[in-house]
């Protein structure tokens, strides 16, 4: 990074960005890319949970959340095409990892599956809130979509809590690991 000789501050690009920072179009593309990946991962998590839980009591709740996540994914599938955004190259990894996370937590029981949901949705709530704050009036339709999906994710988090997420075995350890993995997936999918 070069510095301005008079002030010794890093030079910016004229619009406040530092050299190498993404421009507005790339920022929007990154948002769509990572949200598409996240919704795909959410669908795979719920599919993994359902594969293990079968027809157990929490199944109807999980199916309902899966349906909403599929609606979100369908929206981002359309945005990827309409905006000509390259999906993350990590989609094959999220295909396996999402399903494995859902199945593994469901093997620990319904409450562990709900703890997984709570942890993922808490991270997504934060992520969508940050994105909504970054979007201006020029991206009002995308901001509204993100805010609606954020409300759905908060509802999923609250539903998981109502279904005993905090009673899961090793709750703190489980949710901490899922949150860390979710944040890493967001970081990677934004860039790769």
C-alpha positions as CSV (number, residue, x, y, z in Angstrom):
1,X,0.0,0.0,0.0
2,X,1.4,3.4,-0.9
3,X,1.1,6.4,1.4
4,X,0.3,10.0,0.6
5,X,3.6,11.8,1.2
6,X,2.1,14.8,2.8
7,X,-0.1,13.0,5.3
8,X,1.5,9.5,5.5
9,X,-2.1,8.1,5.2
10,X,-2.8,5.3,2.7
11,X,-4.0,6.6,-0.7
12,X,-7.6,5.9,-1.5
13,X,-9.2,5.4,-4.9
14,X,-11.3,8.6,-4.8
15,X,-14.4,6.9,-3.5
16,X,-12.9,6.1,-0.1
17,X,-11.8,2.6,-1.0
18,X,-8.3,1.5,-0.4
19,X,-6.4,-0.1,-3.4
20,X,-7.6,-3.7,-3.7
21,X,-10.9,-3.1,-1.9
22,X,-13.9,-4.3,-4.0
23,X,-16.0,-1.7,-5.8
24,X,-19.7,-1.4,-5.2
25,X,-20.6,-3.9,-8.0
26,X,-18.2,-6.5,-6.5
27,X,-19.5,-5.9,-3.0
28,X,-23.1,-6.7,-4.2
29,X,-21.8,-9.7,-6.1
30,X,-20.1,-11.0,-3.0
31,X,-23.3,-10.5,-1.0
32,X,-25.3,-12.5,-3.5
33,X,-22.6,-15.2,-3.7
34,X,-22.3,-15.7,0.0
35,X,-26.1,-15.6,0.6
36,X,-26.7,-18.1,-2.2
37,X,-24.0,-20.4,-0.6
38,X,-25.6,-19.9,2.9
39,X,-29.1,-20.7,1.8
40,X,-27.8,-23.8,-0.1
41,X,-25.9,-24.9,3.1
42,X,-29.1,-24.4,5.2
43,X,-31.1,-26.6,2.8
44,X,-28.5,-29.3,3.1
45,X,-28.3,-29.0,6.9
46,X,-32.1,-29.6,7.2
47,X,-32.0,-32.4,4.6
48,X,-29.3,-34.1,6.7
49,X,-31.4,-33.7,9.9
50,X,-34.4,-35.1,8.2
51,X,-32.5,-38.1,6.8
52,X,-31.6,-39.1,10.4
53,X,-34.7,-38.1,12.3
54,X,-37.2,-39.6,9.9
55,X,-40.7,-39.3,11.2
56,X,-39.8,-38.2,14.8
57,X,-41.7,-35.4,16.6
58,X,-39.5,-32.5,15.4
59,X,-39.7,-33.5,11.8
60,X,-42.7,-31.2,11.0
61,X,-40.9,-28.2,12.4
62,X,-37.7,-29.1,10.4
63,X,-39.7,-29.6,7.2
64,X,-41.3,-26.2,7.6
65,X,-37.9,-24.5,8.1
66,X,-36.5,-26.5,5.1
67,X,-39.4,-25.2,3.0
68,X,-38.6,-21.6,3.9
69,X,-34.8,-22.1,3.3
70,X,-35.7,-23.7,-0.1
71,X,-37.7,-20.5,-1.0
72,X,-34.7,-18.4,0.0
73,X,-32.4,-20.5,-2.1
74,X,-34.7,-20.3,-5.1
75,X,-34.6,-16.5,-4.8
76,X,-30.8,-16.4,-4.7
77,X,-30.6,-18.9,-7.6
78,X,-32.6,-16.4,-9.6
79,X,-30.4,-13.5,-8.4
80,X,-27.2,-15.3,-9.3
81,X,-28.5,-15.7,-12.9
82,X,-30.1,-12.2,-13.2
83,X,-27.1,-10.4,-11.8
84,X,-24.6,-12.7,-13.5
85,X,-22.9,-13.6,-10.2
86,X,-20.4,-16.4,-10.1
87,X,-21.5,-18.9,-7.3
88,X,-18.9,-19.9,-4.8
89,X,-16.5,-22.5,-6.0
90,X,-17.0,-24.2,-2.7
91,X,-20.6,-25.4,-3.5
92,X,-19.5,-29.1,-3.6
93,X,-17.9,-28.7,-0.2
94,X,-21.1,-27.1,1.2
95,X,-23.1,-29.9,-0.4
96,X,-21.3,-32.5,1.7
97,X,-20.5,-30.4,4.8
98,X,-24.1,-29.1,5.2
99,X,-25.6,-32.5,5.0
100,X,-23.0,-34.0,7.3
101,X,-23.5,-31.2,9.9
102,X,-27.3,-31.7,9.9
103,X,-27.0,-35.5,10.1
104,X,-24.3,-35.5,12.8
105,X,-26.3,-33.1,15.0
106,X,-29.5,-35.1,14.5
107,X,-27.6,-38.3,15.5
108,X,-27.1,-36.6,18.9
109,X,-30.9,-36.1,19.1
110,X,-33.6,-33.6,18.3
111,X,-32.4,-31.1,20.8
112,X,-28.9,-31.1,19.3
113,X,-30.4,-30.6,15.8
114,X,-32.2,-27.6,17.3
115,X,-29.0,-26.3,18.9
116,X,-27.4,-26.5,15.4
117,X,-30.2,-24.5,14.0
118,X,-30.1,-22.0,16.7
119,X,-26.3,-21.5,16.3
120,X,-26.4,-21.2,12.5
121,X,-29.4,-18.8,12.5
122,X,-27.8,-16.6,15.1
123,X,-24.8,-16.1,12.9
124,X,-27.0,-15.6,9.8
125,X,-29.0,-13.0,11.7
126,X,-25.8,-11.0,12.4
127,X,-24.6,-11.5,8.8
128,X,-27.9,-10.3,7.2
129,X,-28.1,-7.3,9.6
130,X,-24.6,-6.2,8.4
131,X,-25.6,-6.6,4.8
132,X,-28.9,-4.7,5.1
133,X,-27.0,-1.8,6.8
134,X,-24.5,-1.7,3.9
135,X,-27.1,-1.6,1.1
136,X,-28.3,1.8,0.0
137,X,-31.4,3.1,-1.7
138,X,-30.0,2.0,-5.0
139,X,-30.3,-1.6,-3.8
140,X,-33.7,-1.3,-2.1
141,X,-35.2,-4.5,-3.5
142,X,-32.2,-6.6,-2.4
143,X,-32.2,-5.0,1.0
144,X,-35.9,-5.8,1.5
145,X,-35.2,-9.4,0.4
146,X,-32.4,-9.7,2.9
147,X,-34.5,-8.2,5.7
148,X,-37.4,-10.6,5.0
149,X,-35.0,-13.5,5.0
150,X,-33.4,-12.3,8.2
151,X,-36.8,-12.2,9.9
152,X,-37.4,-15.8,8.8
153,X,-33.9,-16.8,10.1
154,X,-34.7,-15.2,13.5
155,X,-38.0,-17.1,13.6
156,X,-36.1,-20.3,12.9
157,X,-33.6,-19.5,15.8
158,X,-36.5,-18.8,18.1
159,X,-38.3,-22.0,17.1
160,X,-35.2,-24.0,17.8
161,X,-35.0,-22.4,21.3
162,X,-38.7,-23.3,21.9
163,X,-37.9,-26.9,20.9
164,X,-35.2,-27.3,23.5
165,X,-32.0,-26.3,21.8
166,X,-30.4,-25.2,25.1
167,X,-31.0,-28.7,26.5
168,X,-28.8,-30.3,23.9
169,X,-25.8,-32.3,25.2
170,X,-22.7,-30.1,25.4
171,X,-24.8,-27.2,24.2
172,X,-22.0,-24.5,24.7
173,X,-19.4,-26.6,22.9
174,X,-21.8,-27.6,20.1
175,X,-23.1,-24.2,19.4
176,X,-19.7,-22.6,19.7
177,X,-18.3,-25.0,17.1
178,X,-21.2,-24.5,14.7
179,X,-21.0,-20.7,15.0
180,X,-17.3,-20.8,14.3
181,X,-17.8,-23.0,11.3
182,X,-20.6,-20.8,10.0
183,X,-18.5,-17.7,10.2
184,X,-15.7,-19.4,8.4
185,X,-18.0,-20.6,5.7
186,X,-19.3,-17.0,5.2
187,X,-15.8,-15.7,5.0
188,X,-14.7,-18.3,2.5
189,X,-17.8,-18.2,0.3
190,X,-17.6,-14.4,0.0
191,X,-14.2,-14.7,-1.5
192,X,-13.8,-18.1,-3.2
